Each structure stands twice: as C-alpha cells, then as structure tokens.
Amino acid sequence: MRIRSSGPSDARVALVTDYPGVAENRVGLPLIGKTGQEVNRHLEAIGLDRESLFVAPLIREWREDGEYTQADVDRDAPELASELAEVKPELIVTMGRWSARCFLGDVDVDEIYAMPWWAGICDD
C-alpha cells in the first residue's frame, strides 16, 4: 500500500517523515503508529493542533525488512516535491535521516540537529 499525505492543502507547517511503519501500512496514512502517538503528545504540549499540519512521508511504501534505499527515495521524492509545491508551507520539519538528507544533501544529522536550513528538495 502506498502511504498518502494528510492535512490541509494550505498548511503553514509540514512534517516530512522518513518512511512508514506497520500501522501506517495498514491504514495508508502517515504518523498513526507509536511514533505518531509520540509526535501528537509533543505537539499537544506546545499547543499545535495536528490537524493544522500537513504530514507527508518521503518514502511511501513500507518494507517489512526495514531496509530502505536511495532507490526508494528516488521513486517517491517527486511526489513529495509536487505536494509541497502545492501546499507551500512556510516551515518544513524533517523527521529523520532520510528526510533531512533529502532536503540538505549528505549531511551528518547529529551536526544539523534542530538547525534551520533551506536547500531545496532532494537535490543532487
């Protein structure tokens, strides 16, 4: 099953996840499993309504073995880019190594943790 994005088409903030888990694969929506519950808890704590956010997975197809590759990113990044071009969020929050590298290139995620950047989407 391909995981589809969720949220309003005029969202000011987009959350971009790396890849789906088992729960997301069952339902077809991002961030609904354990990670999604934790994200919801943090959003609630800072007063952000999850329903106001655009949530999109970078990689759209779950792999039982959890072994995602650059080929998965190359296959699905154009769909993400198209969605973000339509939504035009003011802020994009990446939630993992794959999504951070999609936007920033081959960076050390530990070094760029919580730093604002803009470098395009999945540029080579």
N, C-alpha and C positions, 0 to 999 in steps of 0.2 A: 504494500500500500504506500502511495506517496503521501507524505505529510504536507498539509496545506497551511498557509499562514492564517493568523486570526487577528482581529482587531479592526478598528475604524480606518477607513481609507484617508482620513485627514489627521491621523495621529501625529502629535508633536514629537513623540518618543517611540523609537523602535528598539526592541530587544532582538538580537540575532543570536540564535543558539547554534551549537555545533552540529548535532545530529540527534535523531530521535532515540528514545528508549522503548522498552516493551509496551508500556502504557500508551505512548504516543502512536505506536504502530497499530495497536488495537483500535484506537478511536480516530486516528488521522489528523490530530491537532497537536501543536507544539506545547511543551511545558505543562503537561497534565499529570505526570507521574510524581515520583518523590522529589525530583529536582524542582518541578513546577510548584509543589506544595511549599518548598523552602523559599522559592522566589516570591510566592504570594505572601508568605509570612514577613519577609523583608520589605516588600512593597507596602504592606499594611502598616508596618512600623514607621515608615517615613511618610505615610499619608498619600501614597499614589494608588489610584484605582487601576487595577489590572485591565479593566475593560476599556480604559482610555489609551492603552498602549497597543502598538502594532507588534505582534510577536511572529517571527519568521525563522524557520530553520534554514541553515546554509545547506546542509546535506538532507535530502528529502526522503531517502529510503533507508529503513532500518536494516542492519545486518546482524544476524544472530551471533556471529563470532566477534562483533565489535571491532573488526579490523577495517577501518575506513581508510581510503587512499585519496591521493590527489585526483585520480580519475573521478571519484565521487564528487569532489568539489567542482571539477571542470564541467561535469554533467549538469549540476544543479545551480551553480553560481549565476548563470544568465537569467534564470527565473527569479532569483532573489534580486538581482540588479534591476530587473524590469519592475518588480513590485515596489522597490524603494524609490525608483524614479517616479512612480505614480503617486505614492504616499507623500513623498518629500518631507520626511521627518526632520526636525531641527537637530535632533540628537539621536545617534545610533550607539547603542550599548552592545558590545560584543561579549558573549558569554562563553569563552573558551579559546583554546589554542587555535583550532581550525578557523573559527570566525575572525579572531584577531588577525591572524596571518592573511586571511582573505583581503582584509582592508589595508593592512600595514606592510605586507611583504614578509620575508623570512626574518622575523624579529624574535628575540628572546622574551617570552611572555612575562617572565619574572622581572625583567627590566622595564617593561612598559605598563606594568600593573597600575591601573587607575589613573593613567595619564591621558589627557585629551589629545587626539590626533585626527588628521584628515589626510587620507592618501588615495582616495578612490576606492573602487571595489574590485577585488581580485585582479589587480593589475600585475602583469609580469614584469 
